[in-house]
């Protein structure tokens, strides 16, 4: 059980806050007043409290986080959380927070810290799709911060403008484009303005979790158009230039749904299996010519892609299948896996599907 003497700060994990006899009641009271349940924080419980400023998209401001720290330092336990024993007003809430009075102490898990390898992409031009948000943005950001020239592709001009503004000194060429359109593919290559050293096919969309017996033609076509056709078109566009120079790296973002049938609906699952097929075929065909083509299969990740359920059966079955799903990670963790394979550090790795899923695929 967390002790009331244990100092809390904005750098303490959300789990530590919730287990604290003073911090727990305070943060629960804050969530209740906002009409939310503490369960909403479970997927991000291992992250530092201050991460909520960015992840909550405005629900938690920097001022709110500072106020939470001030309140816990002052021992301001909300009246709604006080117990019935005057001598131990926080006893009940502390027991609730820890789960049981005799629960063993938990060890704070160190938070992963991104370590930039300055110069890893110096002199290289890398195309990254889906660069306006989520995993694509994190990947484009890391390549740029490691010295690369990034051709940042996204369907949203606004998101690209925000991304470029965030890194004013970086070499980023934004291209607003629909990757399913051949004319847009040509514009992406023109924007590169020369040899393309690497491609990260990150852009993709989720389906509506419908099983094959219920799926609509519209959902099937849209998911395959972006996830498969768009991936194929960019691969097809960059490979000739890579072959001329006998070098190049392509990383396609697949999914846990490419490894199992219980992570999404029929359209998304089939599309990501197709991405793996493109990856393995490309690696086999072009490996002897100096190209490396690999895939990363993300597990649960905090992105702007939200799941919707158009099927009751699909919802029930997918939720059952996710019972052993590990906690989601931020996009930076996936960018670390993608950029490893994109870079020369991935030498001698070709045709693999790297499960970057916290061990979900091992369950």
N, C-alpha and C positions, 0 to 999 in steps of 0.2 A: 504494500500500500504506500502511496506517495505520502511523504511527511509534509506537514504544514510549514516546516522549516526549510524545505527544499525551495530554493529560489526559482522563480519562473521569469521568463523574458520572452520577447518576440521570437527569439531563436529556439525556444523550447518547442518540442513537437506537440501537435494537437492532441495526440494520445496522452502525453504527459500532463497537459492542461486538464483534460477530461478526468484523469485519475487523481488529480490533486484535490485535497479536501477543501481548499478555498477556491482555487482556479476553476475546478469542475462546476460547482454551483453557479459561479459567475458567468461562465461561458454558456451554460445551459439556460440560465435566465435570459441572457442576451438573445439566444436563438428562439426561445419561447416567445419573447416579446416581439420578435420579427415574424412570428408565425411559422417557424421552422423547427424541425426535430434534430436532436444531436446525431441521429442516424445519418443525416445528410453529410456529416463530416467523416464517416467511417472510411470511405474510399481514399481520403487524403490524410488519414490520421497520423501517418509517419512523417508528414512534412512539417516544417517549422510553421508556427502560427502566422508569421509575417507573410507567408506565401499566399494567404487568403486575400491579401490586398489585390494581387493580380488575378488569382484564380476565380474569385467571387464576382468579378466584373462589376465592382462598385458596391456590392452588398457589405463588404468590410473595407472601410477606409483606413488610411494610416492613422488618422486621429482615433478611430475606434480601437485599433490594436493598442495604441499608446494608453488609451483609457482603461482597457482591460488589464494591462500591466500595472497601471497606477492603483486600480481597485484591488488587485490581488496583493500588492505590496502593503496596502492599507488594511487588508483583512476584511474587506466589505462583503460579507456573505449576505446575499439577498434574503429578505424575510421569508420568501416562499420556500427557501431551501433549508431553513433552520429546523433542527430536530426538536423533540419533545423534552429532552433533558437539558435544563438550563446550563449545567456545568459543561456540557459537550454539545454546543449548538450545531456543530458541523458533523457530528458522528454519523447521522443517518445518510447525509449526502455523500460523505466520504466512502461509506460502505457501498452505496450505490455506484459511485464512480469507479471504485476498484473492482467491483463485481462480487466480492466476498470479503469478510473481515479477515479471514486467515489466508487470503490469496498471497502467493509468493511474490516477492518483489520483482518488478520487471526491470530489465536492463535497457537503457536508452539506446536504440539502434542508431549508429552514426549515419548522418544524412550524406548521400552521395554528392560530391562536389565536382563540377565540370572542370577539367584541366585542359586549357587550350595549348595545342602544340603549334606554336608560332612558326609559320613558314611551311607547314606540311603541304599546303596547296599553292605555294608561291609559283607563279608562272603557269598555272593551269586555269583553263576555262571550264566551268562546270555548270551545266543546265540543271536547275532544280524546279520541278513542277509542284504545284500546290504551295508555293512559297509564301503565300499571303497569311497563312495561319497554321497552327498545329505542328505536326511533324515536319512538313515541308518548310515552314518558316524557321524552325529550330535547325534544320539541316542547312538551309541557305545561310543562316546566321553563322553557324560554326565554320562552314567553308570560307566565308568572307573574313571572319576573324582570324582564320588560320592562313590568310594571305591569298586566297583564291579570287579569281574574277567570276562572279556569279551572274548567270543569266536567270533571273528570278521570274518564273512564269506562274500566273494565277488568273482565274476568270474575273477576279475582282480588282479593278483599278484602285479603289479606295484602300483595300488591304495592302496592296503593293506600295502605295504611297506612304502609308504608315510604317511599313517595314523599312523602306529606304530612308525615311526621316530618322528612324531609330539608330541608324549606322551611317552618319553623314560622311565619315572618312573612308568608308569601304567602297570597293570597286563592284558595284551592283548595277546591272542593267535590267530594269523592270520591263516585262512584256506582258501586257494584258491579252490573254488569248484563250480560246476554247481548243483544247488539245484534240478534240475529235474532228476539227476542221483542217483540211489539207493546206489551205491558204495560210492559216494561223501557224501551222508547223513550219512553213517556209519562212514566215516572219521571225520565228524563234531562231532559226538557223542564221538568218540575215543579221539578227541582233548580236549573235555571237561574234560576227565579224572576223572569223578565222577558224583555226582548228579547234575542235571540241575534245577535251581530254576526258571528260566524265559526264555521265547523265544519272540523275537521281529521279526516277519516276515515282513520285510520291502522291500526286493528285488522285483522289478517289472518292467515291460516295458509298454510303450504306444503303441497304435495301429496307424494306418495311417488315422484315422478319416472317414473311409468308412462306409456308411450305410449298413444294412444287405443285400440289394439287389445287392450290388457291391462287397462285401467282398470276398477275396480269401481264399481258404482253408489254404494256407501257413501262412497268417497273423493270422487267427483264431487259428490254432494249436500252433503257437509260443507264442501268447499272453496267451492262456489258459495253456500251458505247464509251463510257468514261474509263472504267477500270481495265478493260481489255483492249478495245480499239485504240484509245488514246495512248496506252502504254506501247502497243505494237507500232503505232505510227511514229512515235519519237525514236524508238529503237531503230526502225527501218531508216529513219532520216539521218541518224548520226553514224551508223555503222560503216557506210562507205568511206567516210573521211577517216575513221579510226583504222580501217583496213589499209588505207594508203600509207599510214604512218606506222602500221604494225603495233599499235598500242591503244589502249582505251579501257575504261572501266564503266560498267553500267550496273546500277543497283535498282532493282524493282521492289517496291513495297508491296508485299503480299499481305498476309494476316494470319492470325491464329486460325481463322476460318479456312485457310488453305491447308491446314494440317488435320482438321477434324470437321465433323458435320454438325456440331452442337453450338457453334459460336454465332451463327447468324441465320438468315433465311436462305432459300434456295438460290436466288440470283446472286447475292453477294458471295456465298460459299463457292458456287460454281465459277464465278468470275475470278476469284483469288486462286482457285485451283488452276485456272487457265493462265494466270500470271506466272505461276510456278512452271507450267509447261513451256511458256515462252522463254523463261529464264534458262531452264535446263536444255532446251533445244538450241538456244543461242550459244550457250556455253560449249556445248558439244561441237556445234558447227564451226565456231570462230575461235575456240581456244587455241588451236594450233597456229592461228594467225596473229596471236599476241593480245587478243581481247579477253577480258575477264567479265563475266556476266553472272551476277549473284542476286539473291533476294533476301530481304529481311522480313520476318513474320512477327509483327508486333502483337503483344498481348494487350491487356487493358491499359489504355493510355488516355490521359486527360487532353482531349482535343476539342475542336468545335463541331465534330461530327457526333450528332446525337441519334440514339436509337429510337425508332418509332415502331409501334406494334399495330399492324393492320389485321392480324390474325390472333384469335384467342388461343388456338392450338400452338401457333408459333411462339407466342409469348410464354405460355406455360412450359413448353419443351426447352426453349432457349434458357429461360431462368433456371430450370433444373440442371441444364448442362453447365451453367456458370457457377454451380454450387462450390466448386473447388477453385474458382478464379482467384488469383492473387490480387492484392491491392494494385490499383492503377498507378502508373508513374507519369511524370511530366514528359513532354515531348523531347526535352534535352537528352533524356536517357536513350531514346530511340535514335536521335541524331548521332549519338556517340557510336552506336552500332553501324549506322549507315555510312558515316564518314570513314570509319575504319575500313570497310570494304571498298569504298570509293577510292581511298588513298593508296599510295604505294605500300602502306603497311599490310595491305591485303594480298601482297604478292604470293603467288602459288595457291590462292584460293579461287576456285572457279566452279560455277555450277552448284553452289551450296544454297540451301535455304536456312538462314540463320534465325532460329527462334529466339527473339528478344522479348521474352514473355514472363520473366520472373519464375520460370519453372512450370508454367501452366501446362505445357505440352508433355511434361514428365508425369503428370498426374494420371 
